[in-house]
Amino acid sequence: MLEVIDHPVIQTELSGLRDRDCPSREFRARVRRVASLMVPAVTAGLETRPIACETPLEVTSGVELARPVVLAPILRAGIGFLDGFLDLLPDASIAHIGLARNEETLQPEPYYFKTPPDLGDAEVIVLDPMLATGGSVSEAIRQLRDSGATRLRFACLVAAPEGVKAIESEHPDLPIFTAALDRCLNAKGYILPGLGDAGDRIFGT
């Protein structure tokens, strides 16, 4: 269920994101551009339904998305990944999932969860720049499913094999989209080579 979106423009932007000297302003802009470039691949499997479309000359057939889209960023770094998706999906609703990583156990600790109603009727795209251990993503998926979501997919900038394996084990039907599959995690649970702490770099903290 893993798709690595291998596109030359995405990989160029990702190289800039990996640069330790990339300032927060530029980092945010690059994250937004990569997110927008990922949208066609992430949404390629969404169902459509036919509609009539009146052009200036005649009526023809067109399509629209069959279901509403809900974007679900995992706080806080997922917020920095959100705007690029909204650029191409401006009618999407937004859920917020607050999960803080315990730096000793590396496990996610929930602190906020707010979604639009009727998740069961929506296509839900979970957003987080980093897929490291997979703990936060797995917890987010669990909460969303407990709230009625049935059509879920996950998008990230960079993934570690350990995180992919964990998600495939706990949620084998979840499509995973990433711009890069990196080498491994270090002892502190950070992705190598990675790009550092995405939240800190996005928000300048």
C-alpha positions in Angstrom: 0.0 0.0 0.0 3.1 2.3 -0.2 3.6 4.7 -3.1 6.8 6.7 -3.3 6.0 9.7 -5.5 9.2 10.0 -7.6 9.0 13.3 -9.5 11.9 15.4 -10.4 10.4 18.7 -9.1 9.4 17.1 -5.8 12.9 15.6 -5.4 14.5 19.0 -6.1 12.3 20.6 -3.5 13.0 17.8 -1.0 16.8 18.3 -1.4 16.3 21.9 -0.4 14.2 20.8 2.6 17.0 18.5 3.7 19.6 21.3 3.7 20.3 22.2 7.4 20.7 25.9 6.4 17.3 26.2 4.9 15.6 29.0 6.9 12.0 28.5 8.2 10.5 30.9 5.7 11.9 28.9 2.8 11.3 25.6 4.5 7.6 26.4 4.8 7.4 27.5 1.2 9.1 24.3 0.0 6.8 22.1 2.1 3.8 23.8 0.7 5.0 23.3 -2.9 5.8 19.6 -2.3 2.4 19.1 -0.8 0.7 20.6 -3.8 2.7 18.5 -6.2 1.7 15.3 -4.2 -2.0 16.0 -4.4 -2.6 14.4 -7.9 -1.0 11.1 -6.8 -2.7 11.1 -3.4 -6.2 11.8 -4.9 -5.8 9.7 -8.0 -8.1 6.9 -6.7 -10.9 9.1 -5.5 -14.3 8.2 -7.0 -16.2 10.7 -9.2 -19.8 10.9 -10.4 -21.1 12.4 -13.7 -22.6 15.8 -14.0 -23.9 18.0 -16.8 -21.7 20.9 -17.7 -22.9 23.8 -19.7 -20.2 25.4 -21.7 -20.6 28.7 -23.6 -21.6 26.7 -26.6 -23.4 23.5 -25.5 -24.1 21.1 -22.7 -21.5 18.4 -22.2 -20.7 15.8 -19.6 -18.3 16.4 -16.7 -17.5 14.9 -13.3 -17.3 15.9 -9.7 -15.9 14.2 -6.7 -18.4 11.6 -5.4 -17.7 12.4 -1.7 -16.5 15.4 0.3 -12.8 15.5 1.2 -11.6 15.9 4.8 -7.9 16.9 5.4 -6.7 15.7 8.8 -3.3 17.2 9.8 -1.6 15.7 12.8 -0.6 18.6 15.0 1.6 20.4 15.0 3.8 19.6 12.0 0.8 18.5 9.9 -0.4 22.1 9.8 2.6 23.1 7.8 1.7 20.3 5.3 -1.9 21.4 5.0 -1.8 24.6 2.9 -0.4 22.8 -0.2 -3.3 20.4 -0.2 -5.8 23.2 0.3 -4.3 25.0 -2.7 -5.7 22.2 -4.9 -8.6 21.0 -2.6 -10.0 24.4 -1.5 -13.5 22.9 -0.7 -12.0 20.3 1.8 -13.1 20.4 5.4 -10.3 20.2 8.0 -10.0 17.9 11.0 -7.4 18.5 13.8 -5.7 15.7 15.6 -3.4 16.7 18.5 -0.8 14.1 19.3 2.5 14.8 21.2 5.3 12.4 21.1 6.6 11.3 24.5 10.4 11.7 24.0 11.2 8.8 26.5 8.8 6.2 25.3 8.4 7.6 21.7 4.7 6.9 22.0 2.0 9.4 21.0 0.0 11.1 23.7 -3.4 12.5 22.5 -4.5 15.9 23.6 -7.0 17.2 21.0 -9.4 15.7 18.4 -11.9 17.6 16.4 -13.5 16.6 13.1 -16.3 17.6 10.8 -19.5 15.5 11.1 -20.3 12.5 8.9 -16.7 11.2 8.5 -18.2 8.0 7.2 -19.4 9.8 4.0 -16.0 11.5 3.4 -12.6 10.7 1.8 -10.2 11.4 4.7 -6.5 12.3 4.0 -4.3 12.2 7.0 -1.3 14.6 6.8 2.0 14.5 8.7 5.4 15.5 7.2 7.2 12.6 8.9 6.4 8.9 9.2 9.0 7.8 11.8 8.0 5.0 14.2 4.4 5.1 12.9 2.9 5.6 16.4 1.3 8.9 15.8 -0.2 8.0 12.4 -1.5 4.7 13.8 -3.2 6.5 16.7 -4.7 9.1 14.4 -6.1 6.4 12.1 -7.5 4.6 15.1 -9.3 7.7 16.4 -10.7 8.6 13.0 -12.0 5.0 12.5 -13.5 5.1 15.9 -15.3 8.3 14.8 -16.7 6.6 11.7 -14.2 7.2 8.9 -13.9 4.3 6.5 -12.1 5.8 3.5 -8.6 6.9 4.7 -5.3 7.5 3.1 -2.0 9.0 4.5 0.4 11.4 3.0 3.9 12.4 4.3 7.1 14.0 3.0 9.6 11.5 4.3 9.0 7.9 5.7 11.2 5.4 7.5 11.0 1.7 6.7 10.2 1.0 10.4 7.2 3.3 10.3 5.9 1.9 7.0 6.2 -1.6 8.4 4.3 -0.6 11.6 1.5 1.0 9.7 1.2 -1.9 7.3 1.0 -4.3 10.3 -1.6 -2.3 12.2 -3.6 -0.8 9.2 -2.9 -3.0 6.2 -5.6 -1.4 4.1 -4.2 2.1 4.5 -2.7 3.7 1.4 0.6 5.5 2.2 2.0 8.2 -0.1 5.4 9.7 0.5 7.9 11.8 -1.4 10.8 9.7 0.0 11.5 6.4 1.7 14.6 7.0 3.8 17.2 4.6 5.3 16.2 4.0 8.9 15.5 5.5 12.4 18.3 6.4 14.8 18.2 5.5 18.5 16.0 8.6 19.3 13.4 7.8 16.7 14.5 10.4 14.1 14.6 9.5 10.4 18.0 9.2 8.7 19.0 11.0 6.6 15.7 12.8 7.1 15.4 16.5 7.4 15.4 17.1 11.1 12.3 17.9 13.3 9.8 19.1 10.7 7.7 21.0 13.3 10.7 22.9 14.6 11.8 23.8 11.2 8.4 24.8 9.9 7.6 27.0 13.0 11.2 28.2 13.8 11.2 26.8 17.3 
